[in-house]
Amino acid sequence: MSNLRNQVQLIGNVGNAPEIKNFESGKKVSSFSLATNEYYHKDGEKIQQTDWHNVVAWGKRAELVEKYVDKGKEVAIRGKLTSRSYETQSGEKRYVTEILINEILFLGNNEKSK
């Protein structure tokens, strides 16, 4: 059961073109938002609820994201939930929760054109 700790699996659509950063050390990181939808019925009307998730990929996974992922692409991801904080230039403390990708699967046929 230890492999079930802090594991997230989501299927959703990429909300924006992934942001890619290359570091002087040669490391690469990619970040993007992922929308997941749930549906329910209220008073006979179908309601869609969309949740947005911050997703981060490093190394080889970031290279795959850069090559194959674009806005609207449906993907399945598996990873772990991470939290961090930072201070803005004005001194305000901000908190961020992200999903660090361990696996990514490209779904649908929305191919990225390069």
Secondary structure, 3 states (H helix, E strand, C coil): CHHHCCCEEEEEEECCCCEEEECCCCCEEEEEEEEEEEEEEECCEEEEEEEEEEEEEEHHHHHHHHHHCCCCCEEEEEEEEEEEEEECCCCCEEEEEEEEEEEEEECCCCCCCC
